[in-house]
């Protein structure tokens, strides 16, 4: 498991997005902020948005 995620409701199994991108609907706490933290956090890897891949450097490529 990747330890680079934050333990916030945005990535929690108990939370679902609401109409507002700043708020989450938590099964346990009700309406909370996307950055809210609690002890019942369970990481859901499907909610994480992966970083875009790095583009390769073109300095060493020959000119065509």
Long-range contacts (C-beta under 8 A, 24 or more apart in sequence): 1-43, 1-45, 5-43, 5-48, 7-37, 7-41, 7-43, 8-34, 8-35, 8-36, 8-37, 8-41, 9-33, 9-34, 9-35, 9-36, 9-37, 9-38, 9-41, 10-34, 10-35, 10-47, 11-43, 11-44, 11-47, 11-48, 12-41, 12-42, 12-43, 12-44, 12-47, 13-42, 13-43, 13-44, 14-40, 14-41, 14-42
